[in-house]
Amino acid sequence: MVKKVKKTFIFSLFISIFLACSAFILMGCDIGKVKLEDINFKYDRIDMYRGQVMDMEFDITPAKANDYRLRLSSSDNYIASFNQRAQLVAHNYTEDAPITITLEVLDSDIIRTCDVYINDGNISYVYIDYDELDLIFYEGQKLTFDNFKVMACYQSGKRVNIPLSECTIDAPEKALANTTISITYKDYYTEPITLNVRSDTELELSLDSLPTKTEYFIGETFESEGMKLSLNYLSGKKVEITDYTYSTDPLDVGQTSIQISYQNYNISIPITVKARKTANSLQQLQTLINEGCDSIKLANGLAFSTSTPLVLENAENITIFAESSNCYINGNSIMPIVIKGKIKNVRFINFGISSSGNSQLESLIDLSQCTGGTLLLKNMTFSVGKDKVFSNPNEVDFNETFNNCKYNTTLD
């Protein structure tokens, strides 16, 4: 019977090791010689990971054999070679085919070989790569881990990124105070991770969609239908709000936005406010007034000089304005504007009124046939003093309001 015994190249016997031509020669002891009959590698193939150092093991027949000399060599010392202790050292990967190590018994015909495969070995552990990893979350925020990077470290030292889709993440759906998560890959798991969960706070009001109507005529009021607003939080959470407020005052000349308010937050919604009609002549302006048009723009640069006054009779809710201050109505030896009957909510904005000619009058607006009313004059320019703008011989109850007007400026 052949008895097999596990041995390494560090025998209890005296062994001399010689390094020559990248091979090792091992010799048995001369005392009580027992001749070697057979020797084999302990394994059919060797699997190593890069950087591993491995002792060689053999089955020897007879077990007490000591009268022999062995030589070990590698078919590719770049891939794996033997060190001075007769240990096999894995240097680099094997590619398509293994390398071969050879065992020779000198002064005999015994030659044994074994295939060697070198890779990265098994995973030693997995961990989270914290570089550029944001662990800050806000209370109630939905937890997502797309920016997490799970790494596997192999026996060779090689590190490989593991797709999150192959991992199991043990975490709640939303972030809560003291939230701790763990990540598992196969039979490996990372150390528990404690997230930095902060209190979420409101940040700003945002416009998600414009209202259906954004173009208005002067005097109309804002309509919010179709508008969507959200309150944004530090976490990026958006909460749609509907209990906002805004002004319901009539929209005015030159207005380009309307302010929307919610609690302490405000946001401006862009709108366009324009006149319903544009007058290109005094005759057209008179016609539009007679028709009750509620907003009339004087064509840019339009200057009327007339011997026939512009008449407003029982006019209501009319705005007459110019976009530039180079428009004016001038009476040729007459008061250029006559108000008859009672007027209500009439506004003159941003144009000039004057009187010229051989018999220039002291007043510009004739109230002699007026029975009362209200008139706003804003950003106007008059060729007389403020107390001379109106001629009111009957002292009717007439309420005029001057806002940022200029006086004593002759326009002819």
Buried (B, 14 or more C-beta within 10 A) or exposed (E): EEEEEEBEBEEEEEBEBEEEEEBBBBBBBEEEEBEBEBBBBBEEEBBBBBBBEBEBEBBBBBEEBBBBBBBBBBBBEEBBBBEEEBBBBBBEBBEEEBBBBBBBBEEBEBEBEBBBBBBBBEBEEBBBEEEEEEBEBBBBBEBEBEEBBBBBBBBBEBEEEBEBEEBEBEBEEBBBEEBEBEBBBEEBBBEEBEBEBBEBEBBEBEBEEEBEBBEBBBBBEBEBEEBBBBBBBBBEBEEEBEEBEBEEEBBBBEBEEBEBEBEEBEBEBEBEBBBBBBBEEBEBBBEBBEEEBBBBBBBEEBBBBBEBBBBBBBBBBBBBBBBEEBBBBBBBEBBBBBBBEBBEBBBBBBBBBBBBBEEBBEBBBBBBEBBBBBBBBBBBBBBBEBEBBBBBEEEBEBEBEBEEBEBEEEBE
